[in-house]
């Protein structure tokens, strides 16, 4: 089946946060959900659930409510096929969202006096996780090279871990800079964390969305010792555009770490809703054809964006993302006084994420979501170009 990614669904009339937060004359290029229809098998699975007419509790592991038969084994087989990563069905915990997942990790691993280390600039909910959970916020800034690429200063990474540090939240692929960490980089991360006794919580929600020349490696798949020290978070939601259905998975291979995590979850976090489970299971089981076509379309959007900036908006630079559908745009040389995100909202009627909300290293940047029909991307870029041209004349 050939999927249509060029048509723009009407999202103004779908109670969309992304599309209705700003006025109707604003193009929303900010919130990280895509403007594409989800795969047809997902729509069909949801339709069948709706038409059944009864939406009771799903049956989970060991007779408890909370999941659908076969979903665990589907994930086990998927991870083995994609990454040669051997896990068991018992290693999985279903969650209503990855944000819930890393906040639970803070509660499970970090005492109130303990520290949570993150690498900035980073997704705001990761940046705020320590404060949200009453822990000690700790951070280090990723190193940005002249070509716009990002790397880790390993001496700084080690030095940023204090005696209080209990948890490091890794974001891979990284939001917003689009970096897919190489295996040797992950090995260094794991080595330092093991030496310091720091548990890794790896947010890998964008792991299915990597471009040619880059391969996602789950850090827990490196070796059993690293797996025992890691909480991995994945989800079908970003990949298959199911964000509003809140279906995510924590993978915890260490039984004691899993016990602590489940205790932190007890009484506070319920199971995933029936529709989220149905959509997630259908996506993982039948969505590969759609995903292959999606990645090809996103990669072309990424390249068109990059070429447009070089030829028409040279004042704005972009490091080429290895994965995700998010572009991290450097506007510091564009002559914009004040906040770049606010400038493009006011002058171009294009909504972008303000880089300052991603922490240190984000000032003067904006994040643009190119997971949209190409016509929408080009219109946004043309509006931004016109706004900058008018500003400079």
Helices and strands as residue ranges (DSSP letters): H 17-20, E 27-28, H 40-52, G 61-63, H 71-83, G 89-91, E 92-95, H 98-109, E 115-120, H 124-127, H 129-132, E 136-141, E 143-144, E 150-151, H 154-159, E 165-171, H 183-196, E 199-203, G 219-221, H 224-227, E 230-235, H 237-240, G 243-245, E 248-251, H 255-265, H 274-286, H 288-312, E 317-318, E 326-330, H 340-348, E 350-351, E 353-354, G 355-358, E 365-369, H 374-392
